């Protein structure tokens, strides 16, 4: 995981701090200290990726994790200082007056940075613009004029948290990319407000809406579901997610969309997709859409599917139930790995599509459509171990 993604998430900041302060800790120790259940902690441990490592059943920080810990400590220790004080301490090379050879001042790789009225005034008077890259927390002073701010910002990219007023968030919205959180104060930001312009609602005792907005239509979509309910349907691109905590969801939009939900309910509407990859751990998923290539990896989960326009489908199921229908209009590949699971599928095939079966089974019940000739082919590869596989046409 990127360092700035980690420090933008409160739970993962806490995990990094625990390991940074203690040196090492076991799974149950971290779980008890944070008051999390096992699936939630496992979710966040996986998300920390290369920032932590496990040695002899205990977690420690990697070199990247130590960098993240250092940034978090710097942010918490310096967040009340002014930008002028910080820049004097940091280096004379980061003065706000830009080099004469460039009209863009670039600030990057800091834990904390603040935009003050004095900074904006200086940039305007020198006819310069400000580019901010890879900063943990960016604070914009409440007295900064939004119109002046809009004029001097060139780009804000890879920033974990932006602490600013609503008017300033509107002013800088077109200049943002890869921004984690945006809000009025550090306290609110740490609680996890998502970036403008999406609708956010907060509560503490029940699931609340953390995302409800139209989205850019993706070409491919990768989804990880942990103990959640997910519905994907055909339609205009839109996503709605309800969770107990903002820490339980991660959303990355664009041509390659990704969504990770833990203990949430999500409804995703999409037009035709090139590829869909869904990993389900203890969840309930309903899929009904047109997608050329689909991959489903289910562990202890239920999935109901209705896939059309498919060319390749891969299903890997462990102790799961997967039922539904797949349409292969021009033939293709159906690859199934069934381990102690129930898979019941109906294939929608034109008459000119033949069927080839290559199946191995062990202590299992298997029913497949008979081999048939055709101008085009659907190849069924299946490995079934202590499970049930029924495929009909």
C-alpha positions, 0 to 999 in steps of 0.5 A, a space after each residue: 500500500 502507498 504510504 499516503 493511502 495508509 495515513 488517510 485511514 484512521 484504523 490503519 494509522 492506529 495499527 502502524 502506531 501500535 507496531 511503531 511503538 511496540 516494535 511487534 504485536 500479535 493479531 489478537 493483541 492488535 485486535 484487543 487494543 483496537 476493539 475490532 472483530 477478527 474479520 475487520 482487522 484481517 481486512 485492514 492487515 491485508 490492506 497494509 500490504 508491504 508496510 508490515 510483515 509477519 514473523 513468528 506469528 507477530 507483525 512488525 513494520 517494514 522499512 516502508 512502514 517505518 516511513 509511514 510511522 515517521 510521517 504520522 508522528 510528524 503530522 500529529 506533533 506539528 499540525 498546529 504550526 504555521 507553514 512559515 515555521 515549518 518551512 524555516 525548519 525544513 529547508 531554505 530550498 522550500 521558500 514560497 518564492 519560486 525560481 525565476 525560471 519557472 512559474 510553478 512552485 512544487 511542494 512534495 513528499 511532506 507529512 503536513 503542509 499549510 496554505 495560508 493567505 500570505 502564501 496565496 498573496 505571495 504566489 499571486 504577486 509573483 504570478 506563480 502557481 502551486 503544485 502539491 504532490 504526495 503530501 499526507 495532510 494539506 491544511 487550507 486556512 479558513 481565511 484564504 479566499 476561494 477565488 484567489 486559491 483557485 487562481 494559484 493552484 496548479 495541481 493537487 495530487 496524491 494527498 491523504 487528507 485535505 482540511 478546508 472549508 466547503 467553498 475552498 473544496 469547490 474551488 480546488 475540485 477541478 485540480 484534485 486527483 488521487 485525494 483520499 479525504 476532504 473536510 472542514 477540520 482535522 477531527 472530521 477528516 480523521 473520522 473519514 469524510 470522502 472527497 467532494 463532491 459526493 454525498 456523505 452522511 454520518 452516524 454511529 449506531 447503524 449503517 450510514 451512506 458513505 457514497 451515493 453518486 453517479 460514477 465514470 463508466 469503467 472498462 474493468 472492475 475489481 471488487 473485494 467483498 468481506 462479510 458484505 452484501 453486494 448487488 451489481 446490475 446493468 444500467 447507468 453507472 452509479 454506486 451506493 455504499 452503506 457501512 458502519 464505518 468509513 474505514 470499511 470501504 475503499 473506492 477508486 474510480 476511473 477506467 479501472 475501477 476498484 471497490 473494497 467493502 467490509 461489513 457493508 451493503 453496496 449496489 453498483 449499476 454499470 453498463 457493459 464491462 470488459 472485465 469483472 473480478 470479484 473476490 468474496 469472503 463470507 459475503 452475499 453477491 448478486 450479479 446481473 450484467 453484460 461482461 466479456 470476462 468474469 472471475 469469481 473467487 468465493 470463500 464461504 460465500 453465496 453468489 447468484 449470477 446472471 451474466 450475458 455476453 460472456 467470452 470467459 468465466 472463471 469460478 473458484 469456490 471454497 465452501 460456497 454456493 454459486 448459482 445462476 446463468 451464463 450466456 456465451 453468445 460466441 462460445 468461449 471458456 468456462 473454468 471451474 475450481 470447486 472445493 466443497 462447494 455447490 455450483 449450479 449453472 445454466 448455460 445459454 448457448 446458440 445452436 451453433 456453439 458446441 461443447 467440450 468437457 474436461 473434468 476431474 472429480 473426487 468424491 463429488 457429484 457432477 452433471 454436465 451437458 453432453 459433448 456436442 459439435 458446433 461451428 464455435 466451441 465452449 470449453 468447460 474445464 472443471 476440477 471438483 473436490 468433495 463438491 457438487 457441480 451441475 451444469 445444464 443447457 
